[in-house]
Amino acid sequence: MRTLVTGGAGYIGSHLVDRLVRMGHEVVVLDDLSTGSLSNLSDAMAAIRFVEGTILDAERVNSLVSEVDVVFHLAAAVGVGHIIEKPLSSLVTNTKGAENVIESCVHFDKKLLLASTSEIYGKTTTMPMSEDDDRVLGSTTIARWGYSTAKAIDEHLALAYARQGLRMSIVRYFNSFGPRLDPRGYGSVVANLLRQALNNEPLTIHGDGTQTRCFTYVDDTVEGTLRAALDDRGEGNVFNIGNDHETTINELAQRIISLTGSTSPIQRVSYEERYGMGFEDTKRRVPDVRRAAQRLGFVASTSLDDGLTRTLQWWRATHT
Ligand SMILES: NC(=O)c1ccc[n+]([C@@H]2O[C@H](COP(=O)([O-])OP(=O)(O)OC[C@H]3O[C@@H](n4cnc5c(N)ncnc54)[C@H](O)[C@@H]3O)[C@@H](O)[C@H]2O)c1
């Protein structure tokens, strides 16, 4: 199979590229290296074609999409930090850029896997979050909701084109973590806490730390992505791709302190201090994993401790 991975130099994208290469598929990567890096592709580089460029360049997107069978669209401005700091360019990438990719798949009749996010559900208190649940969002004056809204537009567009024949599936990722996490910790609490623990700096927890997330090891994230894209039973559907084991941020920090043997204290930082006034967080985020299990036979199987241990091994090997 010939595949195009947009955002393939990023954290999840590069793991997906490695898997596709191991499976014997041809891979082309389109990435502007804004948050991704070539070092993420060092294992795969000899076997793939890397194109440095933006998904905002419709002509280039068209020429690459026309040459492949399946498109994995992962390129995006990712993470609440980015969205709050650069709301305009993030929105443009996540709407116009995605539109270019989706419309190109329609035009050339190519299969599309669209990467979406658990942020779609917003601040709903209904748990677990099921794919057809209502979305509950805050005001447009709060920048973070722009990420959720942009991804929802992409989903709507793909779903609308699916009614006209586009072969596509959508995956909503829940807090993926693992090797190659951005060491700046952008949008990733695991990367931030690991870096702080290993540098014996205070581990900063936003809010009171009782908020929970379901951390999903990257191999599981990739497995769910592949199944949604390649299994015909995934077609036309939206899937939560995540582990449903819930962990508070306080527990995560304790696990990281104990696994690293760090002497770091925990330091609480208010949301206002970190993100400015009017920031809203989601208290819990738990995926309903039944649809992915029933239709794709996908269950995230890596425990938090196993995933953290593997991430730590990578971190030590690459940062010392
Ligand atoms: N990491 C998570 O837990 C998580 C959770 C929910 C959704 N997602 C989604 O998964 C996808 C991958 O995210 P990630 O965590 O690997 O982040 P990442 O930042 O590592 O990857 C995004 C990649 O897209 C590239 N990119 C950004 N703008 C581009 C543009 N205009 N043109 C071409 N390339 C561009 C970046 O350089 C980067 O390599 C994204 O669509 C994101 O919204 C991730």
The ligand as an SDF file (V2000), in Angstrom:
LIG
                    3D

 44 48  0  0  0  0  0  0  0  0999 V2000
   -0.7630   13.6530   21.5400 N   0  0  0  0  0  0  0  0  0  0  0  0
   -2.0190   13.4830   21.9210 C   0  0  0  0  0  0  0  0  0  0  0  0
   -2.2990   12.9770   23.0080 O   0  0  0  0  0  0  0  0  0  0  0  0
   -3.1500   13.8630   21.0040 C   0  0  0  0  0  0  0  0  0  0  0  0
   -4.4300   13.9160   21.5710 C   0  0  0  0  0  0  0  0  0  0  0  0
   -5.4840   14.2450   20.7560 C   0  0  0  0  0  0  0  0  0  0  0  0
   -5.2910   14.4770   19.4020 C   0  0  0  0  0  0  0  0  0  0  0  0
   -4.0410   14.4380   18.8720 N   0  0  0  0  0  0  0  0  0  0  0  0
   -3.9120   14.6660   17.4210 C   0  0  0  0  0  0  0  0  0  0  0  0
   -2.9400   13.7940   16.8870 O   0  0  0  0  0  0  0  0  0  0  0  0
   -2.2510   14.4170   15.8160 C   0  0  0  0  0  0  0  0  0  0  0  0
   -0.7500   14.3130   16.0590 C   0  0  0  0  0  0  0  0  0  0  0  0
   -0.4330   15.0150   17.2520 O   0  0  0  0  0  0  0  0  0  0  0  0
    0.9560   14.8510   18.0270 P   0  0  0  0  0  0  0  0  0  0  0  0
    0.6420   14.7200   19.4550 O   0  0  0  0  0  0  0  0  0  0  0  0
    1.7860   13.8280   17.3590 O   0  0  0  0  0  0  0  0  0  0  0  0
    1.5570   16.3270   17.8580 O   0  0  0  0  0  0  0  0  0  0  0  0
    2.8680   16.8240   17.1040 P   0  0  0  0  0  0  0  0  0  0  0  0
    2.8910   18.3140   17.2890 O   0  0  0  0  0  0  0  0  0  0  0  0
    4.0530   16.0590   17.5310 O   0  0  0  0  0  0  0  0  0  0  0  0
    2.5410   16.4640   15.5810 O   0  0  0  0  0  0  0  0  0  0  0  0
    1.9450   17.3520   14.6750 C   0  0  0  0  0  0  0  0  0  0  0  0
    2.8260   17.3740   13.4300 C   0  0  0  0  0  0  0  0  0  0  0  0
    2.1940   18.2050   12.4490 O   0  0  0  0  0  0  0  0  0  0  0  0
    3.1960   19.0370   11.8650 C   0  0  0  0  0  0  0  0  0  0  0  0
    2.5160   20.2290   11.3540 N   0  0  0  0  0  0  0  0  0  0  0  0
    1.9310   21.2320   12.0570 C   0  0  0  0  0  0  0  0  0  0  0  0
    1.4170   22.1410   11.2250 N   0  0  0  0  0  0  0  0  0  0  0  0
    1.6670   21.7060    9.9540 C   0  0  0  0  0  0  0  0  0  0  0  0
    1.3810   22.1980    8.6640 C   0  0  0  0  0  0  0  0  0  0  0  0
    0.7330   23.3660    8.4980 N   0  0  0  0  0  0  0  0  0  0  0  0
    1.7750   21.4800    7.6030 N   0  0  0  0  0  0  0  0  0  0  0  0
    2.4610   20.3020    7.7320 C   0  0  0  0  0  0  0  0  0  0  0  0
    2.7690   19.7900    8.9500 N   0  0  0  0  0  0  0  0  0  0  0  0
    2.3620   20.4720   10.0340 C   0  0  0  0  0  0  0  0  0  0  0  0
    4.1710   19.3240   12.9850 C   0  0  0  0  0  0  0  0  0  0  0  0
    5.4520   19.7520   12.5380 O   0  0  0  0  0  0  0  0  0  0  0  0
    4.2060   17.9780   13.6860 C   0  0  0  0  0  0  0  0  0  0  0  0
    5.2010   17.1500   13.1340 O   0  0  0  0  0  0  0  0  0  0  0  0
   -2.7890   15.8370   15.7180 C   0  0  0  0  0  0  0  0  0  0  0  0
   -3.7660   15.9050   14.7010 O   0  0  0  0  0  0  0  0  0  0  0  0
   -3.4410   16.0720   17.0720 C   0  0  0  0  0  0  0  0  0  0  0  0
   -4.4810   17.0090   17.0190 O   0  0  0  0  0  0  0  0  0  0  0  0
   -2.9590   14.1420   19.6500 C   0  0  0  0  0  0  0  0  0  0  0  0
  1  2  1  0
  2  3  2  0
  2  4  1  0
  4  5  1  0
  4 44  2  0
  5  6  2  0
  6  7  1  0
  7  8  2  0
  8  9  1  0
  8 44  1  0
  9 10  1  0
  9 42  1  0
 10 11  1  0
 11 12  1  0
 11 40  1  0
 12 13  1  0
 13 14  1  0
 14 15  2  0
 14 16  1  0
 14 17  1  0
 17 18  1  0
 18 19  2  0
 18 20  1  0
 18 21  1  0
 21 22  1  0
 22 23  1  0
 23 24  1  0
 23 38  1  0
 24 25  1  0
 25 26  1  0
 25 36  1  0
 26 27  1  0
 26 35  1  0
 27 28  2  0
 28 29  1  0
 29 30  1  0
 29 35  2  0
 30 31  1  0
 30 32  2  0
 32 33  1  0
 33 34  2  0
 34 35  1  0
 36 37  1  0
 36 38  1  0
 38 39  1  0
 40 41  1  0
 40 42  1  0
 42 43  1  0
M  CHG  2   8   1  16  -1
M  END
$$$$
